[in-house]
């Protein structure tokens, strides 16, 4: 039985289409199956997804996530 508190699997969300809201570092970590600290390191090193701040909160635009994944897939195909 599902409860209202349960969150949908973010990876399934990515496959089905990203949510219509800005994503936070927890969402990104879950989608890419990496620790949240990795998400922060990507930002610190200026690699990975482009994020932005709203006040003190780090957010990611779902459109940027789609673009980033597409770029990774293209780069991987070109490297093969």
Secondary structure, 3 states (H helix, E strand, C coil): CCCCCCCCCHHHHHHHCCCCCCECHHHHHHHHCCCHHHHHHHHHCCCCCCCEEECCEEEECHHHHHHHHHHHHHHHHHHC
